[in-house]
Amino acid sequence: MTAIMLGLAGLVVLIFGADLMIRGAIAVARGLGISPHVIGLTVIALGTSAPELVVSLKAALIGSPGIAVGNVVGSNISNILLMIGTVGVICPFLTEGRSLRRDCGVLACATLIFVLLGRNGVIEIWQGLLMMVLLASYLYYCYWSERRSRAGHDRAETGQIGRHSGQLVSWLRVVGGIVAVIGGAQMLVIGAVDIADQLGVSETVIGITMVALGTSVPELATTASAAFRRHTDVALGNIIGSNIINTLGIVGVVASVGPLTVTPELVRVDLWVMAAITIVFIASALLLRTLVRPLAVAFFFTYVIYVTLQFYPAGSLLASLVP
């Protein structure tokens, strides 16, 4: 009962923080002449990915690599299937924007790097450092490219921005929202892990399902808030940015602390499931003008089936089906 109450309290804090962060981020984007898509891809994605970083790093330091890596794999899967599968049914995502192809290409490359390194069973320190450098370079390029393309607009608005006292308030909302999201996520994760641990499943399954779902709730709450406010560019940017940050940033940070073991369960099945789902998502985003409701429904039920199979006897039915 205590775990359930803690989880519910965390969910309330998450929803409040997500709404506060979205309000502030949109205002900041408008004031600085930066598109909401880039704000969702960077500031919001970094903030909502913080719970994954904290949980994965802590798990790795206490010797639980199954949770550390499973959290990233499970979060990437839930970020796509669960977000589009729930929010997209009510408010379908528009797949427009000049930078969508670039961002989807980077997501594809990041996923490929993760799979290639992970299939060896261990990600070395130097590989983790390289992943962090790649992520930092990409985020800087996003900001530089956006500022360059809007240079004329920035010059026209410079005087107004300097006098816009609301920018400070907007940034405080972003920071306050991120803090609330992280705090709420921690409460939710603690409750979820306590419940899952009592079920007697492996730490990899816990990482892929309960922990990943808990740490993905910030992205879900933020994406839902953005989509319901008709800022689908922010919502889509948050999904893509969070998965890129999870793949390159979180894995990179954790591996840079010490060699990161990728469990056989993940290597056999879940890494490839994540890669396949990412490919389907990228193809849908690039080929469709709107992620239509039937696709969202298919994503949702795919996620339900995937999570359900994880809790079959012998740890995972999915793993038992693969030689």
C-alpha positions as a printed NumPy array, in Angstrom:
array([[  0.   ,   0.   ,   0.   ],
       [  2.863,   2.392,   0.801],
       [  4.477,   1.678,  -2.578],
       [  1.194,   2.308,  -4.384],
       [  0.596,   5.613,  -2.56 ],
       [  4.153,   6.737,  -3.266],
       [  3.735,   5.919,  -6.948],
       [  0.456,   7.836,  -7.197],
       [  1.963,  10.861,  -5.451],
       [  4.891,  10.763,  -7.858],
       [  2.501,  10.68 , -10.817],
       [  0.696,  13.809,  -9.594],
       [  3.985,  15.675,  -9.169],
       [  5.079,  14.531, -12.638],
       [  1.953,  15.845, -14.34 ],
       [  2.256,  19.201, -12.582],
       [  5.954,  19.515, -13.426],
       [  5.448,  18.552, -17.073],
       [  2.779,  21.2  , -17.593],
       [  4.916,  23.858, -15.888],
       [  7.954,  22.914, -17.981],
       [  6.038,  23.028, -21.268],
       [  4.653,  26.497, -20.515],
       [  8.105,  27.835, -19.719],
       [  9.861,  26.112, -22.635],
       [  7.447,  27.439, -25.262],
       [  7.84 ,  30.969, -23.896],
       [ 11.645,  30.652, -23.878],
       [ 11.639,  29.4  , -27.467],
       [  9.553,  32.315, -28.661],
       [ 11.656,  34.859, -26.784],
       [ 14.999,  33.548, -28.053],
       [ 13.853,  33.002, -31.613],
       [ 14.406,  29.242, -31.356],
       [ 11.802,  26.85 , -32.714],
       [  9.78 ,  24.875, -30.142],
       [ 10.963,  21.691, -31.898],
       [ 14.59 ,  22.396, -30.948],
       [ 13.57 ,  23.252, -27.387],
       [ 11.765,  19.912, -27.173],
       [ 14.753,  18.159, -28.73 ],
       [ 17.265,  19.64 , -26.27 ],
       [ 16.101,  21.381, -23.082],
       [ 12.958,  19.334, -22.465],
       [ 14.496,  16.053, -23.637],
       [ 17.507,  16.574, -21.358],
       [ 15.259,  17.353, -18.412],
       [ 12.906,  14.416, -18.883],
       [ 15.841,  12.026, -19.476],
       [ 17.38 ,  12.908, -16.122],
       [ 15.46 ,  10.147, -14.248],
       [ 16.827,   7.512, -16.644],
       [ 20.352,   8.815, -16.049],
       [ 20.001,   8.766, -12.264],
       [ 18.478,   5.284, -12.178],
       [ 20.89 ,   3.72 , -14.705],
       [ 23.963,   5.232, -13.084],
       [ 22.889,   4.154,  -9.612],
       [ 22.083,   0.641, -10.849],
       [ 25.475,   0.298, -12.542],
       [ 27.345,   1.509,  -9.456],
       [ 25.669,  -1.072,  -7.219],
       [ 26.383,  -3.866,  -9.707],
       [ 23.008,  -4.233, -11.44 ],
       [ 23.799,  -3.849, -15.164],
       [ 20.545,  -5.533, -16.12 ],
       [ 18.604,  -2.612, -14.658],
       [ 21.086,  -0.016, -15.958],
       [ 20.964,  -1.084, -19.61 ],
       [ 17.457,  -2.536, -19.474],
       [ 16.203,   0.845, -18.322],
       [ 17.601,   2.524, -21.446],
       [ 16.306,  -0.161, -23.821],
       [ 12.892,  -0.256, -22.165],
       [ 12.654,   3.541, -22.043],
       [ 13.404,   3.868, -25.76 ],
       [ 10.724,   1.295, -26.535],
       [  8.128,   2.89 , -24.264],
       [  9.011,   6.405, -25.456],
       [  7.916,   5.394, -28.951],
       [  5.179,   2.829, -28.458],
       [  3.545,   4.165, -25.306],
       [  3.733,   7.892, -26.087],
       [  2.423,   7.624, -29.616],
       [  0.084,   4.817, -28.613],
       [ -1.64 ,   6.843, -25.9  ],
       [ -1.266,  10.518, -26.782],
       [ -1.52 ,   9.864, -30.528],
       [ -4.963,   8.312, -30.206],
       [ -6.349,  11.564, -28.789],
       [ -4.109,  14.036, -30.613],
       [ -2.298,  12.577, -33.685],
       [  1.265,  13.831, -34.189],
       [  2.033,  16.009, -37.208],
       [  5.339,  15.   , -38.809],
       [  6.44 ,  18.331, -40.231],
       [  9.534,  20.48 , -39.825],
       [ 12.708,  21.146, -41.761],
       [ 14.907,  19.345, -39.238],
       [ 12.888,  16.133, -38.913],
       [ 14.977,  14.188, -41.439],
       [ 18.191,  15.242, -39.716],
       [ 16.958,  14.257, -36.272],
       [ 15.554,  10.929, -37.433],
       [ 18.866,  10.211, -39.165],
       [ 20.773,  10.899, -35.956],
       [ 18.378,   8.67 , -33.993],
       [ 18.97 ,   5.86 , -36.499],
       [ 22.756,   6.248, -36.219],
       [ 22.644,   6.394, -32.411],
       [ 20.543,   3.227, -32.283],
       [ 22.929,   1.456, -34.672],
       [ 25.939,   2.425, -32.545],
       [ 24.238,   1.193, -29.369],
       [ 23.269,  -2.145, -30.933],
       [ 26.717,  -2.755, -32.457],
       [ 28.498,  -1.986, -29.188],
       [ 25.96 ,  -3.794, -27.016],
       [ 26.011,  -7.04 , -28.98 ],
       [ 29.608,  -7.565, -27.843],
       [ 28.327,  -7.94 , -24.283],
       [ 30.24 ,  -4.979, -22.824],
       [ 30.608,  -1.286, -23.627],
       [ 34.106,  -0.06 , -22.779],
       [ 35.038,   3.236, -21.117],
       [ 36.489,   4.773, -24.297],
       [ 33.332,   3.841, -26.197],
       [ 31.193,   5.537, -23.573],
       [ 33.301,   8.691, -23.818],
       [ 32.968,   8.661, -27.611],
       [ 29.172,   8.384, -27.318],
       [ 29.128,  11.42 , -25.014],
       [ 31.226,  13.441, -27.479],
       [ 28.871,  12.516, -30.327],
       [ 25.846,  13.615, -28.307],
       [ 27.423,  16.933, -27.28 ],
       [ 28.399,  17.637, -30.898],
       [ 24.889,  16.901, -32.12 ],
       [ 23.179,  19.11 , -29.516],
       [ 25.555,  21.973, -30.258],
       [ 24.941,  21.594, -33.989],
       [ 21.162,  21.712, -33.438],
       [ 21.483,  24.992, -31.556],
       [ 24.012,  26.486, -34.003],
       [ 21.95 ,  25.493, -37.045],
       [ 18.779,  26.931, -35.576],
       [ 20.426,  30.234, -34.64 ],
       [ 22.049,  30.538, -38.062],
       [ 18.807,  29.941, -39.941],
       [ 17.034,  32.538, -37.825],
       [ 19.831,  35.117, -37.69 ],
       [ 17.761,  37.779, -39.375],
       [ 14.874,  37.232, -37.027],
       [ 17.205,  37.406, -34.025],
       [ 18.629,  40.766, -35.132],
       [ 15.15 ,  42.158, -35.539],
       [ 14.088,  40.919, -32.13 ],
       [ 17.274,  41.648, -30.118],
       [ 15.982,  44.86 , -28.586],
       [ 12.676,  43.295, -27.658],
       [ 14.27 ,  40.246, -26.077],
       [ 16.457,  42.351, -23.849],
       [ 13.415,  44.143, -22.51 ],
       [ 11.358,  41.025, -22.087],
       [ 11.395,  40.496, -18.344],
       [  9.122,  37.505, -18.778],
       [ 12.076,  35.464, -20.016],
       [ 13.377,  35.072, -16.463],
       [ 10.002,  33.83 , -15.322],
       [  9.88 ,  31.427, -18.273],
       [ 13.298,  29.973, -17.425],
       [ 12.264,  29.591, -13.781],
       [  9.221,  27.642, -14.946],
       [ 11.422,  25.349, -17.047],
       [ 13.828,  24.714, -14.16 ],
       [ 11.021,  24.279, -11.634],
       [  9.2  ,  21.923, -13.972],
       [ 12.312,  19.806, -14.519],
       [ 12.896,  19.56 , -10.757],
       [  9.299,  18.508, -10.187],
       [  9.478,  15.968, -13.024],
       [ 12.673,  14.403, -11.68 ],
       [ 11.361,  14.317,  -8.111],
       [  8.062,  12.813,  -9.157],
       [  9.842,  10.222, -11.295],
       [ 11.986,   9.127,  -8.362],
       [  8.914,   8.638,  -6.186],
       [  7.227,   6.653,  -8.936],
       [ 10.28 ,   4.486,  -9.597],
       [ 10.766,   3.62 ,  -5.904],
       [  7.169,   2.472,  -5.656],
       [  7.34 ,   0.562,  -8.954],
       [ 10.568,  -1.26 ,  -8.11 ],
       [  9.217,  -2.297,  -4.692],
       [  6.143,  -3.803,  -6.323],
       [  8.085,  -5.489,  -9.148],
       [ 10.707,  -6.896,  -6.784],
       [  8.008,  -8.716,  -4.863],
       [  6.982, -10.466,  -8.093],
       [ 10.309, -12.303,  -8.192],
       [ 11.346, -11.43 , -11.77 ],
       [ 14.922, -10.821, -12.999],
       [ 16.56 ,  -7.403, -12.704],
       [ 16.705,  -7.177, -16.507],
       [ 12.938,  -7.632, -16.753],
       [ 12.448,  -5.089, -13.951],
       [ 14.687,  -2.632, -15.814],
       [ 12.918,  -3.131, -19.147],
       [  9.413,  -2.884, -17.744],
       [  8.722,  -1.302, -14.339],
       [ 11.799,   0.918, -14.086],
       [ 11.715,   1.921, -17.747],
       [  8.016,   2.69 , -17.552],
       [  8.504,   4.738, -14.399],
       [ 11.396,   6.764, -15.785],
       [  9.504,   7.262, -19.066],
       [  6.532,   8.859, -17.335],
       [  8.222,  12.316, -17.456],
       [  8.445,  12.03 , -21.24 ],
       [  4.872,  10.765, -21.403],
       [  3.533,  13.56 , -19.202],
       [  5.532,  16.204, -21.089],
       [  4.592,  14.844, -24.508],
       [  0.918,  14.669, -23.555],
       [  0.96 ,  18.212, -22.197],
       [  2.628,  19.519, -25.376],
       [  0.349,  17.571, -27.72 ],
       [ -2.836,  18.626, -25.946],
       [ -1.676,  22.234, -26.267],
       [ -1.271,  21.587, -30.007],
       [  2.517,  21.891, -29.84 ],
       [  3.087,  18.601, -31.654],
       [  6.52 ,  19.813, -32.825],
       [  7.605,  19.967, -29.179],
       [  6.045,  16.57 , -28.481],
       [  7.737,  14.855, -31.422],
       [ 11.032,  16.593, -30.671],
       [ 10.825,  15.335, -27.083],
       [ 10.395,  11.716, -28.228],
       [ 13.285,  11.859, -30.711],
       [ 15.545,  13.864, -28.421],
       [ 14.899,  11.658, -25.397],
       [ 15.785,   8.507, -27.311],
       [ 18.964,  10.041, -28.703],
       [ 19.974,  11.233, -25.23 ],
       [ 19.117,   7.85 , -23.69 ],
       [ 21.139,   5.982, -26.296],
       [ 24.245,   8.171, -26.522],
       [ 24.134,  10.201, -23.314],
       [ 22.976,   7.845, -20.591],
       [ 24.781,   4.785, -21.918],
       [ 27.823,   6.978, -22.559],
       [ 27.888,   8.437, -19.043],
       [ 27.365,   5.089, -17.323],
       [ 29.96 ,   3.316, -19.499],
       [ 32.504,   6.1  , -18.956],
       [ 32.413,   5.4  , -15.214],
       [ 33.371,   1.767, -15.826],
       [ 32.848,  -0.968, -18.45 ],
       [ 29.109,  -1.515, -18.829],
       [ 27.93 ,  -5.119, -19.118],
       [ 25.031,  -5.856, -21.467],
       [ 23.232,  -8.975, -20.237],
       [ 22.653, -11.947, -22.594],
       [ 18.881, -11.435, -22.318],
       [ 19.207,  -7.982, -23.839],
       [ 21.669,  -9.076, -26.522],
       [ 19.465, -11.969, -27.678],
       [ 16.174, -10.144, -28.001],
       [ 15.526,  -6.722, -26.548],
       [ 18.254,  -4.74 , -28.326],
       [ 16.871,  -5.965, -31.634],
       [ 13.274,  -5.258, -30.608],
       [ 14.303,  -1.695, -29.757],
       [ 16.068,  -1.328, -33.123],
       [ 13.077,  -2.672, -35.054],
       [ 10.614,  -0.379, -33.271],
       [ 12.889,   2.609, -33.866],
       [ 13.071,   1.81 , -37.595],
       [  9.277,   1.574, -37.844],
       [  8.91 ,   4.888, -35.994],
       [ 11.453,   6.676, -38.217],
       [  9.877,   5.316, -41.392],
       [  6.407,   6.411, -40.212],
       [  7.627,   9.896, -39.27 ],
       [  9.344,  10.428, -42.625],
       [  6.699,   8.89 , -44.905],
       [  3.479,  10.058, -43.233],
       [  2.29 ,  13.625, -42.756],
       [  0.419,  12.53 , -39.62 ],
       [  0.904,   9.563, -37.296],
       [ -2.698,   8.483, -37.709],
       [ -4.835,   6.959, -34.972],
       [ -4.797,   3.376, -36.335],
       [ -0.989,   3.465, -36.178],
       [ -1.147,   4.82 , -32.616],
       [ -3.481,   1.979, -31.604],
       [ -1.122,  -0.573, -33.171],
       [  1.81 ,   0.954, -31.257],
       [ -0.088,   0.804, -27.975],
       [ -1.07 ,  -2.856, -28.263],
       [  2.428,  -3.769, -29.413],
       [  3.748,  -2.275, -26.181],
       [  1.167,  -4.114, -24.063],
       [  2.074,  -7.43 , -25.709],
       [  5.819,  -6.802, -25.349],
       [  5.59 ,  -5.989, -21.643],
       [  3.217,  -8.888, -20.956],
       [  5.619, -11.382, -22.555],
       [  8.407, -10.19 , -20.25 ],
       [  6.617, -11.602, -17.191],
       [  6.135, -15.148, -18.394],
       [  7.88 , -17.918, -16.414],
       [ 11.613, -18.376, -17.092],
       [ 12.062, -14.607, -17.111],
       [ 10.985, -13.797, -20.627],
       [  9.05 , -15.74 , -23.23 ],
       [ 10.652, -13.539, -25.844],
       [ 14.123, -14.706, -24.842],
       [ 13.043, -18.37 , -24.805],
       [ 11.816, -18.096, -28.39 ],
       [ 15.236, -17.065, -29.646],
       [ 18.025, -19.683, -29.937]])
